Amino acid sequence: MMYTDHKGRGDMAVMQEQKDIFKRISFASVRNIVGFGVVVWGISYLSAMPDIKKPALVLAAIIVLIMITTMNALMIFTYYTIKSIPTTMQEKDAGMSFQDIYGFTLAGITLRLVEAGVYIYYIVYLYRLFFV
């Protein structure tokens, strides 16, 4: 018996949608890590110049605020994903397992948590660059 979701799509369509979501999360995470890494590298380069140290500090503060906002959005997304698990599992068809429904989503969340760890590393690096 083939499973269909609330939109009338079969197993393969649901799995493909989950893969597409994981790809988008992966690309966004890699783009954010590389982008913030380039910005942090630029700030560290600017901070080596004594006459540009104050503007570099202001730029670093702005980047840290953006990173914290991004991590906050990650925490909210993770909270609502975990909160929806019991409801989704009760409403699922007998043909879908937890792995089928949340496999790629949990892999995406794991990747985003790694991204948050890299952000924390960047923040600590900037702090040590200016205040230690």
C-alpha positions in Angstrom: 0.0 0.0 0.0 1.4 3.4 -1.0 1.4 6.3 1.4 0.0 9.6 0.3 0.3 12.8 2.3 -2.3 15.5 2.9 -1.6 16.9 -0.6 -2.1 13.6 -2.3 1.6 13.0 -3.0 3.2 9.6 -2.7 6.3 8.4 -0.8 8.8 9.4 -3.5 7.4 13.0 -3.8 7.5 13.5 0.0 11.1 12.1 0.2 12.1 14.3 -2.7 10.7 17.4 -1.0 12.6 16.5 2.2 15.8 16.1 0.1 15.2 19.5 -1.5 14.7 21.1 1.9 17.9 19.5 3.2 19.8 20.8 0.1 18.5 24.3 0.7 19.5 24.2 4.4 22.9 22.8 3.5 23.7 25.5 0.9 22.5 28.2 3.2 24.7 26.9 6.1 27.8 26.7 3.9 27.1 30.1 2.4 26.7 31.6 5.9 29.8 30.0 7.2 31.9 31.0 4.3 30.4 34.5 4.1 30.9 35.2 7.8 34.4 33.7 7.6 35.4 36.1 4.9 33.9 39.0 6.8 35.8 38.0 10.0 39.0 37.6 8.0 38.4 41.1 6.6 37.8 42.5 10.1 41.0 40.8 11.4 42.9 42.3 8.5 41.5 45.8 9.2 42.2 45.5 12.9 45.9 45.1 12.2 46.0 48.7 11.0 46.1 51.1 14.0 44.2 54.0 12.3 41.3 51.7 11.3 40.9 49.8 14.5 37.8 51.6 15.8 35.8 51.3 12.6 36.8 47.6 12.5 35.6 47.2 16.1 32.2 48.8 15.1 32.0 46.5 12.1 32.8 43.5 14.3 30.0 44.4 16.7 27.5 44.6 13.9 28.6 41.2 12.5 28.3 39.7 16.0 24.8 41.0 16.4 23.9 39.5 13.0 25.4 36.2 14.0 23.5 36.2 17.3 20.2 37.0 15.5 20.9 34.1 13.1 21.5 31.7 16.0 18.3 33.0 17.6 16.3 32.1 14.5 18.0 28.7 14.5 16.9 28.1 18.1 13.3 29.1 17.3 13.2 26.8 14.2 14.6 23.9 16.2 12.1 24.5 19.0 9.1 24.5 16.7 10.4 21.5 14.8 10.8 19.5 18.0 7.4 20.7 19.3 5.6 19.5 16.2 7.0 16.0 16.3 4.3 14.4 18.6 1.4 15.9 16.5 3.0 14.9 13.2 3.6 11.3 14.5 0.0 11.0 15.6 -1.3 12.2 12.3 1.0 10.2 10.1 0.0 7.3 8.0 1.0 3.8 9.1 3.3 3.6 6.0 5.6 6.4 7.1 8.3 6.0 9.8 9.9 8.7 11.9 13.0 8.4 9.7 10.9 9.0 6.6 9.3 12.1 8.0 12.1 13.7 9.9 15.3 12.1 8.5 16.4 15.0 6.3 15.0 17.7 8.6 17.1 16.4 11.6 20.2 16.2 9.4 19.5 19.8 8.4 19.1 20.8 12.1 22.4 19.0 12.9 24.1 20.9 10.1 22.7 24.2 11.4 23.9 23.4 14.9 27.4 22.9 13.5 27.0 26.3 11.8 26.1 27.8 15.2 29.3 26.3 16.7 31.3 27.9 13.9 29.5 31.3 14.7 30.5 30.9 18.4 34.1 30.3 17.3 34.0 33.4 15.1 32.6 35.5 18.0 35.3 34.3 20.4 37.9 35.0 17.8 36.7 38.5 17.3 36.5 39.0 21.1 40.1 37.9 21.5 41.2 40.0 18.5 40.0 43.2 20.1 39.9 42.7 23.9 42.7 40.2 24.8 
